[in-house]
Amino acid sequence: MREDVSRLSELAAGRGVTLILIGNPLRMSGSEGAQSAWVREFAQKLESRLGLTVQLWDERLTTVEAERVLRQSGISLEKRKRAVDRLAAVILLQSYLESIAAAHGPGDLAG
């Protein structure tokens, strides 16, 4: 983990990162399970070691949505398997950014 945190620190500093977004694997009911508790603990460690804000974001159904989009795109099963996690991460980020936009109103994402 030390090497991973060190590399993340380098990447964050080099790119001016101020926030790290991590998917929170909540149960379908919205409650926290064992995996979600582990992710929360990891996020707290990462936040304290990097000195950056780490935000957990509900990732329920992002993989299902990614699989649906990829299936509709007509690409091969092999390519879908390789792309599903990346697309799920994009969907997670999009959800987060839409939430911020809704909270700040149109045209006011700067602050």
Buried (B, 14 or more C-beta within 10 A) or exposed (E): EEEEEEEBBEEBEEEEBEEBBBBBBBEEEEEBEEEBEEBBEBBEEBBEBBEBEBEBBBBBEBBEBBBEBBEEEEEEEEEBEEBBEEBBBBBBBEBBEEEEEEEEEEEEEEE
